């Protein structure tokens, strides 16, 4: 039942809910609105940061950071642990928001499994979330055996629910739901297994992302009945959430910005400052930062990661819309100063998804393979198997993961792949088999991956792994012996990768290694097939190096040749 005090706010909620769906359908057609006045001024926040040489500006950070730590290139291949309570919706990514969009499939799933969001909202999903199959130690060992050498562990997603014993967010996994410090369990397991790990933070744009939670159905029996986003602490008296304030989870309605509507899509075609809510914006950005500082203080990660499609958090543009301030600079400076104090050296980095090239920062390429090589900075590709949160029916294929790794490594990037966990913290039956197959491949071919860098060219052939989450489409995509990738191993050998397994006797023609290409500094003397003892026949003329694939058995997914002078 909806409480009377929340029902009194139904008029505002109805206005939001009645226009949301129609505007979503036309959002892509809306014109880009120029930023509001104040977008060019940067608010200087004053929350404390650790003492040290790093001042809260990009110039000081770049000047004092020694550069990307060696372990990051050495690790090369990572696992993305993108798991939290949104998996309980079994509706893939962004379930927490989509359940409040009445015509979205996730909303139908929620109503079928839990009830109407006016009576059973996302806060109640959090309360019922249990993780009896979760075993961080077992999974980290599986990940290590699969060849992963670092882990990206989600600390908080857009749902604003911290997955550690948070000092600044009472809506966390120790207080609500599983009653466990999940981030702490992952960090402990990573240290014990010997995997580097970082923590990802996705809560920068929670405040506008959550706006549908303040709406209501525009039709049907529940038309006009407000969703639970409008509840307050006073409404919780006698309820399971007595003592918790839903406003600390959902934020508050951001009204009065018709030029940005729908506000929850402001990052896609609109941008600007919530100038009617500047005191709230300052408080929000400060708490955003303090939560990251808290996680760093408790778990000492090897890197921190912030999500978004803007150049930095709180940039005033795209996902950073709403407020323009130096919270990101302060957080990064604090992190590096803490690193220096604890470790006596800087061997950490900050991954800011679409950041400009700066010393100490890395970027990412999500769900797509870049068209070109990127050797000017540290970066990683990131793909999810099936989707970023669990949904039944995901397709598990080791070959897709291997070929994705080669796509990113040949372009000088790292690669982290999200292996989905079920709501209960388990793995689908196909996942262990996939991980075991990836591990077998890495044990054979890892010498050309770990610590590798891009060569002078990164590819031959015109086929690229299709963009998007890894699934049957990517598994069924056909590569040929013309589709080649290149890396230079830390042993300085050149590795030529064929994105398929050739038939015995097949010719692999490598035009980039022909004499006319003039790309080799020394005459090649030996060609070896990784994982096989058979001698490899090869020849080289002006046009190409031609390799005859030997009668080798047991190799799968993709094969690598080691070329040495």
C-alpha distance (Angstrom), angle and dihedral (degrees) to the residues before:
residue distance angle dihedral
X1 . . .
X2 3.80 . .
X3 3.81 115.0 .
X4 3.83 118.8 -116.3
X5 3.79 93.6 -120.4
X6 3.79 90.0 56.2
X7 3.82 92.0 44.7
X8 3.78 88.2 58.2
X9 3.77 87.3 65.2
X10 3.81 93.6 52.5
X11 3.78 94.8 107.1
X12 3.79 91.9 64.5
X13 3.78 92.2 42.0
X14 3.79 92.8 50.1
X15 3.77 90.9 54.1
X16 3.78 90.6 54.1
X17 3.79 95.7 43.7
X18 3.80 96.8 45.3
X19 3.77 94.3 57.7
X20 3.80 100.7 36.9
X21 3.80 101.8 83.5
X22 3.78 96.2 43.8
X23 3.74 92.0 49.6
X24 3.80 93.5 48.7
X25 3.78 90.2 59.1
X26 3.79 91.8 53.7
X27 3.80 99.1 34.8
X28 3.77 93.5 105.2
X29 3.81 89.9 55.3
X30 3.80 96.0 53.6
X31 3.80 116.9 106.5
X32 3.75 121.2 -111.9
X33 3.78 108.8 -97.8
X34 3.78 117.5 -145.4
X35 3.76 117.2 -118.5
X36 3.78 118.6 -86.7
X37 3.80 121.3 -110.4
X38 3.78 110.9 -72.2
X39 3.79 96.4 39.7
X40 3.80 90.4 113.7
X41 3.80 94.9 53.2
X42 3.79 117.4 84.0
X43 3.79 118.3 -146.0
X44 3.79 113.0 -135.8
X45 3.78 109.9 -141.0
X46 3.78 122.3 -153.3
X47 3.81 107.4 -154.0
X48 3.82 110.6 135.2
X49 3.79 122.0 -93.3
X50 3.79 130.3 -170.2
X51 3.80 117.8 -85.6
X52 3.78 117.7 -106.7
X53 3.78 145.0 99.6
X54 3.80 94.8 -63.2
X55 3.78 111.7 93.2
X56 3.83 119.0 -165.1
X57 3.79 97.5 -96.0
X58 3.78 132.0 87.0
X59 3.79 93.4 -118.5
X60 3.81 93.3 58.9
X61 3.80 91.9 42.5
X62 3.79 92.7 52.4
X63 3.79 93.1 44.0
X64 3.81 95.1 51.4
X65 3.80 101.7 38.0
X66 3.85 112.6 92.2
X67 3.82 93.6 -146.1
X68 3.77 137.8 -94.9
X69 3.81 108.5 -23.7
X70 3.79 114.7 -110.8
X71 3.79 92.6 -123.1
X72 3.81 91.5 67.3
X73 3.80 94.5 63.1
X74 3.78 91.1 37.4
X75 3.82 91.6 54.4
X76 3.82 93.0 47.1
X77 3.84 95.9 158.8
X78 3.79 121.5 66.7
X79 3.78 142.4 173.3
X80 3.79 120.6 -127.8
X81 3.83 110.7 -142.6
X82 3.79 96.8 -162.3
X83 3.78 96.8 166.3
X84 3.78 134.1 134.3
X85 3.80 143.2 117.8
X86 3.80 94.6 -52.8
X87 3.81 85.7 75.4
X88 3.82 85.9 71.9
X89 3.79 89.2 72.7
X90 3.83 91.0 60.7
X91 3.80 85.7 -147.8
X92 3.83 104.1 112.2
X93 3.80 123.3 -120.1
X94 3.81 126.8 3.2
X95 3.79 93.5 12.4
X96 3.79 92.3 149.3
X97 3.79 91.5 62.8
X98 3.78 98.7 32.4
X99 3.81 92.4 56.3
X100 3.82 87.1 69.0
X101 3.82 94.1 52.7
X102 3.79 99.5 87.5
X103 3.80 97.4 -150.4
X104 3.79 96.4 45.0
X105 3.85 119.1 106.8
X106 3.79 89.1 -124.4
X107 3.80 89.3 58.7
X108 3.79 90.0 54.0
X109 3.79 90.3 49.5
X110 3.78 91.5 49.6
X111 3.79 94.2 49.7
X112 3.78 91.0 47.6
X113 3.81 95.2 47.6
X114 3.80 102.7 32.4
X115 3.79 113.0 6.8
X116 3.78 139.0 -109.5
X117 3.84 114.7 -23.4
X118 3.80 91.0 -125.3
X119 3.82 87.1 65.1
X120 3.79 103.2 24.3
X121 3.77 110.7 26.9
X122 3.76 132.6 168.6
X123 3.80 92.2 -79.5
X124 3.81 86.5 62.2
X125 3.80 90.7 49.5
X126 3.79 86.3 57.3
X127 3.78 91.7 50.7
X128 3.81 94.7 53.2
X129 3.83 95.5 42.2
X130 3.81 110.9 118.2
X131 3.81 128.6 174.7
X132 3.84 108.3 -161.0
X133 3.83 93.7 153.5
X134 3.79 96.2 49.5
X135 3.81 112.3 122.6
X136 3.79 111.9 163.5
X137 3.80 94.5 -178.6
X138 3.81 93.7 52.5
X139 3.78 93.3 46.2
X140 3.79 95.1 47.0
X141 3.78 89.7 52.7
X142 3.81 89.6 50.1
X143 3.79 90.0 49.5
X144 3.80 91.9 49.7
X145 3.80 90.8 48.7
X146 3.81 88.4 51.3
X147 3.79 89.3 59.3
X148 3.80 100.7 -101.4
X149 3.78 112.1 144.3
X150 3.78 100.3 -178.1
X151 3.78 136.7 29.9
X152 3.78 132.6 -146.9
X153 3.80 104.6 -150.9
X154 3.79 118.6 -165.7
X155 3.79 111.8 -125.9
X156 3.81 98.8 178.2
X157 3.79 132.2 -8.7
X158 3.81 130.1 -156.1
X159 3.81 87.6 -76.2
X160 3.83 88.1 78.1
X161 3.83 93.7 -128.8
X162 3.80 112.8 136.1
X163 3.80 114.9 -140.4
X164 3.80 95.0 -151.5
X165 3.80 137.7 56.1
X166 3.78 91.1 -74.2
X167 3.80 119.9 -163.4
X168 3.80 93.3 -161.3
X169 3.82 103.8 38.7
X170 3.83 117.8 53.3
X171 3.80 88.8 -169.7
X172 3.78 94.2 82.5
X173 3.79 139.5 126.0
X174 3.80 94.0 -100.3
X175 3.82 93.8 55.1
X176 3.81 99.8 34.1
X177 3.81 134.1 33.3
X178 3.81 116.6 -8.8
X179 3.83 92.8 16.6
X180 3.79 90.4 -139.6
X181 3.81 137.2 115.7
X182 3.79 95.2 -118.8
X183 3.78 95.4 176.5
X184 3.79 89.6 50.5
X185 3.80 90.9 52.2
X186 3.81 91.9 51.4
X187 3.82 92.2 46.7
X188 3.80 93.0 50.1
X189 3.80 91.9 48.4
X190 3.81 92.6 48.0
X191 3.79 92.1 52.5
X192 3.79 92.2 48.5
X193 3.81 94.0 48.3
X194 3.81 94.4 42.9
X195 3.80 101.1 -113.2
X196 3.79 121.5 139.0
X197 3.78 111.7 -126.8
X198 3.77 140.9 -167.1
X199 3.78 134.7 -172.2
X200 3.80 124.9 -122.8
X201 3.80 123.9 -146.2
X202 3.81 120.4 -162.6
X203 3.81 101.3 165.0
X204 3.80 99.5 98.4
X205 3.78 93.5 98.4
X206 3.80 98.7 32.4
X207 3.80 89.3 111.0
X208 3.79 94.5 66.9
X209 3.82 96.7 26.0
X210 3.82 91.7 62.4
X211 3.82 96.3 55.0
X212 3.84 95.7 109.0
X213 3.83 88.3 64.2
X214 3.82 87.3 71.7
X215 3.79 92.5 57.5
X216 3.79 136.9 84.6
X217 3.79 138.0 -142.8
X218 3.79 113.7 -76.2
X219 3.80 93.3 -151.3
X220 3.79 143.4 16.7
X221 3.79 133.2 44.9
X222 3.81 92.9 -39.8
X223 3.79 95.9 47.1
X224 3.79 109.7 149.3
X225 3.80 95.3 5.8
X226 3.81 105.0 130.9
X227 3.76 121.3 -120.6
X228 3.79 118.0 -121.0
X229 3.81 95.1 -94.8
X230 3.80 89.6 90.6
X231 3.80 94.9 58.4
X232 3.80 119.6 112.7
X233 3.78 135.4 -158.4
X234 3.81 89.4 -91.8
X235 3.80 90.2 61.6
X236 3.80 90.7 59.1
X237 3.79 97.4 68.5
X238 3.78 106.7 128.7
X239 3.80 92.4 3.8
X240 3.82 126.8 112.0
X241 3.80 88.2 -102.4
X242 3.81 95.0 53.6
X243 3.80 105.9 148.2
X244 3.80 94.9 25.9
X245 3.79 122.4 99.0
X246 3.83 115.3 -141.1
X247 3.79 88.2 -153.2
X248 3.82 87.9 69.8
X249 3.79 87.4 59.1
X250 3.82 103.4 36.9
X251 3.80 101.0 26.4
X252 3.78 116.4 -147.4
X253 3.82 137.7 -61.2
X254 3.80 113.1 -82.5
X255 3.77 101.3 -148.7
X256 3.77 131.7 165.2
X257 3.81 99.0 55.9
X258 3.81 107.3 105.1
X259 3.79 90.2 160.0
X260 3.80 89.8 63.5
X261 3.80 99.3 44.6
X262 2.90 125.1 170.0
X263 3.79 85.1 39.5
X264 3.79 92.4 -168.2
X265 3.82 88.3 66.1
X266 3.79 96.5 45.1
X267 3.81 91.3 121.5
X268 3.80 90.6 64.2
X269 3.80 110.6 67.1
X270 3.79 101.0 -23.4
X271 3.78 134.5 67.1
X272 3.76 139.5 172.2
X273 3.78 150.4 108.5
X274 3.81 126.8 -61.6
X275 3.78 89.8 -134.5
X276 3.80 93.1 168.7
X277 3.80 88.5 61.3
X278 3.81 103.8 42.2
X279 3.84 97.1 131.9
X280 3.81 88.5 50.8
X281 3.81 89.8 46.0
X282 3.80 92.0 54.7
X283 3.79 91.7 48.1
X284 3.80 91.2 46.7
X285 3.82 95.2 49.5
X286 3.80 90.9 46.3
X287 3.79 92.7 52.6
X288 3.81 90.4 45.0
X289 3.79 88.4 58.2
X290 3.79 96.9 42.1
X291 3.79 91.2 54.5
X292 3.80 90.7 54.9
X293 3.80 90.5 47.2
X294 3.80 89.2 51.0
X295 3.81 93.8 51.6
X296 3.80 90.3 47.6
X297 3.79 91.5 49.0
X298 3.80 92.6 50.4
X299 3.81 101.0 39.8
X300 3.84 108.7 22.2
X301 3.83 97.6 -144.1
X302 3.80 124.7 -160.3
X303 3.80 90.1 -126.6
X304 3.77 140.8 2.1
X305 3.80 123.8 -137.5
X306 3.81 129.7 -159.0
X307 3.79 123.2 -165.9
X308 3.80 129.1 -140.9
X309 3.80 143.3 97.3
X310 3.80 95.7 -109.6
X311 3.79 129.3 87.5
X312 3.81 91.3 -100.5
X313 3.80 140.2 -14.3
X314 3.81 114.6 -71.5
X315 3.78 94.1 12.5
X316 3.81 92.9 143.2
X317 3.80 89.8 -118.3
X318 3.82 136.2 90.9
X319 3.82 109.5 -27.4
X320 3.81 87.7 -2.1
X321 3.80 91.1 61.7
X322 3.76 121.8 129.0
X323 3.78 100.8 50.0
X324 3.78 138.0 24.6
X325 3.78 114.7 -149.2
X326 3.79 145.0 128.8
X327 3.81 96.9 -102.9
X328 3.82 91.4 120.0
X329 3.79 93.9 51.3
X330 3.80 90.8 48.5
X331 3.81 92.6 49.2
X332 3.80 93.6 48.7
X333 3.81 93.2 46.1
X334 3.79 90.3 48.3
X335 3.80 90.7 49.4
X336 3.78 94.7 52.0
X337 3.81 92.7 44.2
X338 3.81 89.0 51.9
X339 3.80 90.0 48.4
X340 3.79 91.4 53.3
X341 3.80 92.0 47.5
X342 3.80 93.9 48.9
X343 3.78 102.8 35.5
X344 3.77 102.9 25.7
X345 3.81 90.5 -127.9
X346 3.79 140.4 50.4
X347 3.79 109.4 -102.8
X348 3.80 96.9 143.4
X349 3.79 135.4 86.6
X350 3.79 140.4 -163.7
X351 3.78 119.8 -124.9
X352 3.80 110.1 -153.2
X353 3.75 105.5 178.0
X354 3.81 102.9 -133.3
X355 3.79 98.8 14.5
X356 3.77 124.0 147.8
X357 3.81 115.0 -105.4
X358 3.80 106.6 -80.5
X359 3.79 133.7 152.5
X360 3.79 108.9 -94.8
X361 3.80 95.1 22.3
X362 3.80 130.7 96.8
X363 3.79 130.6 -170.8
X364 3.80 136.1 -154.0
X365 3.78 141.9 -135.6
X366 3.80 108.5 -143.6
X367 3.81 123.4 -157.2
X368 3.78 95.3 -15.4
X369 3.79 140.0 74.4
X370 3.83 112.1 -124.4
X371 3.77 116.6 -114.6
X372 3.79 92.3 -132.2
X373 3.77 141.9 34.3
X374 3.82 115.7 -87.4
X375 3.78 108.6 -156.9
X376 3.81 98.0 145.2
X377 3.82 96.8 84.1
X378 3.80 145.8 6.0
X379 3.80 113.8 -80.9
X380 3.76 142.6 147.7
X381 3.76 137.0 -146.4
X382 3.78 116.3 -130.2
X383 3.78 127.7 -161.6
X384 3.77 132.9 166.4
X385 3.76 126.7 -138.7
X386 3.80 102.9 -123.0
X387 3.80 95.6 -23.0
X388 3.77 142.7 -32.9
X389 3.80 93.5 -86.7
X390 3.78 129.2 33.0
X391 3.77 123.3 -80.0
X392 3.82 126.8 162.1
X393 3.78 116.4 -100.3
X394 3.81 102.2 40.4
X395 3.81 114.6 160.4
X396 3.80 116.7 -128.6
X397 3.80 116.9 -155.4
X398 3.80 125.3 160.6
X399 3.81 92.8 -161.7
X400 3.80 92.3 62.5
X401 3.79 90.9 52.6
X402 3.81 92.6 48.2
X403 3.79 93.4 49.0
X404 3.81 91.0 46.5
X405 3.80 88.9 52.8
X406 3.80 90.2 52.9
X407 3.80 91.7 47.5
X408 3.81 92.0 55.7
X409 3.81 99.0 35.8
X410 3.81 92.0 52.0
X411 3.81 88.3 55.0
X412 3.84 90.1 52.4
X413 3.79 95.9 -102.2
X414 3.76 136.3 123.8
X415 3.79 119.4 -124.3
X416 3.80 130.8 -140.7
X417 3.80 119.9 -175.8
X418 3.79 123.9 -161.9
X419 3.80 112.7 -128.3
X420 3.82 106.0 -163.2
X421 3.78 122.9 -127.1
X422 3.79 121.4 -156.6
X423 3.82 120.5 -116.4
X424 3.80 88.7 -96.4
X425 3.79 91.8 53.3
X426 3.80 96.2 -102.9
X427 3.79 134.8 122.9
X428 3.78 127.5 -113.2
X429 3.83 112.1 -112.4
X430 3.81 92.0 -106.5
X431 3.80 94.7 56.3
X432 3.85 101.4 72.0
X433 3.80 91.5 48.1
X434 3.80 90.5 49.6
X435 3.80 92.0 48.5
X436 3.81 91.9 49.2
X437 3.82 90.8 52.0
X438 3.81 92.1 48.8
X439 3.80 88.9 50.2
X440 3.79 91.9 52.8
X441 3.80 90.3 51.7
X442 3.79 93.4 48.0
X443 3.79 92.9 50.3
X444 3.80 88.6 57.0
X445 3.80 99.2 38.3
X446 3.79 106.1 24.7
X447 3.80 93.5 104.9
X448 3.80 88.7 72.4
X449 3.82 93.4 45.2
X450 3.81 112.1 39.7
X451 3.78 110.0 78.6
X452 3.80 91.5 -0.7
X453 3.78 128.1 144.9
X454 3.78 135.8 -162.9
X455 3.80 120.4 -82.1
X456 3.81 126.0 -137.7
X457 3.79 90.1 -78.5
X458 3.77 124.5 20.7
X459 3.79 105.4 -156.8
X460 3.75 153.3 16.5
X461 3.79 124.2 -161.4
X462 3.78 129.9 45.4
X463 3.80 101.5 -105.5
X464 3.81 122.4 100.4
X465 3.78 128.3 -179.0
X466 3.84 106.5 -93.1
X467 3.79 115.5 -103.3
X468 3.78 123.4 -109.2
X469 3.77 136.3 53.8
X470 3.79 115.6 -23.9
X471 3.79 111.0 -97.5
X472 3.77 143.7 122.7
X473 3.82 92.3 -49.2
X474 3.78 91.2 60.3
X475 3.81 92.9 40.1
X476 3.80 92.0 53.6
X477 3.79 95.2 43.9
X478 3.81 107.8 116.9
X479 3.77 122.9 -134.3
X480 3.80 124.5 -175.7
X481 3.80 136.7 -154.0
X482 3.80 87.0 -89.2
X483 3.81 91.4 66.6
X484 3.79 105.6 88.9
X485 3.80 135.6 165.9
X486 3.81 129.4 -167.9
X487 3.80 136.0 -147.7
X488 3.78 135.0 169.4
X489 3.79 111.9 -133.9
X490 3.77 124.6 -139.6
X491 3.83 84.5 -105.9
X492 3.85 86.2 64.0
X493 3.80 91.6 -116.6
X494 3.80 118.9 136.7
X495 3.81 115.0 -119.4
X496 3.78 121.3 -156.7
X497 3.79 113.5 -162.0
X498 3.79 124.4 -159.6
X499 3.81 110.5 -156.6
X500 3.79 92.1 -141.1
X501 3.80 138.3 35.0
X502 3.81 109.2 -97.3
X503 3.77 124.0 -142.5
X504 3.82 116.1 -106.4
X505 3.78 109.0 -84.7
X506 3.79 94.1 21.6
X507 3.81 117.2 139.3
X508 3.79 119.3 -122.5
X509 3.78 107.2 -161.6
X510 3.82 115.3 -160.7
X511 3.80 109.4 -168.8
X512 3.82 92.8 -178.9
X513 3.82 88.7 64.9
X514 3.78 95.4 52.0
X515 3.79 117.1 115.4
X516 3.79 92.6 -115.3
X517 3.81 91.3 58.3
X518 3.83 89.0 62.3
X519 3.80 92.3 -158.4
X520 3.81 98.7 126.9
X521 3.79 115.5 83.0
X522 3.80 92.7 -161.8
X523 3.78 132.2 33.8
X524 3.82 109.4 -99.4
X525 3.81 114.1 -117.3
X526 3.78 104.5 174.6
X527 3.81 137.6 34.0
X528 3.80 118.4 -169.9
X529 3.81 130.3 -176.9
X530 3.81 109.7 -135.9
X531 3.76 112.3 -121.1
X532 3.81 95.8 17.8
X533 3.80 133.9 90.3
X534 3.80 94.4 -158.6
X535 3.78 117.8 115.3
X536 3.79 113.1 -108.6
X537 3.78 119.4 -135.5
X538 3.77 114.8 -145.7
X539 3.77 142.6 157.4
X540 3.78 136.2 -170.1
X541 3.77 131.2 -149.2
X542 3.78 136.7 158.7
X543 3.79 93.9 -73.3
X544 3.79 105.2 41.5
X545 3.76 151.7 -29.2
X546 3.78 108.4 -99.3
X547 3.81 117.3 -154.6
X548 3.81 121.7 -167.9
X549 3.77 109.2 -145.0
X550 3.81 108.6 -126.8
X551 3.78 128.5 -136.1
X552 3.80 93.9 -86.7
X553 3.80 122.2 157.2
X554 3.77 132.9 -163.3
X555 3.79 97.4 35.3
X556 3.79 117.4 123.5
X557 3.81 146.6 171.9
X558 3.83 96.8 19.6
X559 3.78 135.0 -11.3
X560 3.78 132.9 -136.8
X561 3.79 132.4 -148.3
X562 3.80 121.0 -158.2
X563 3.82 113.0 -144.1
X564 3.78 118.0 -163.0
X565 3.84 134.9 168.2
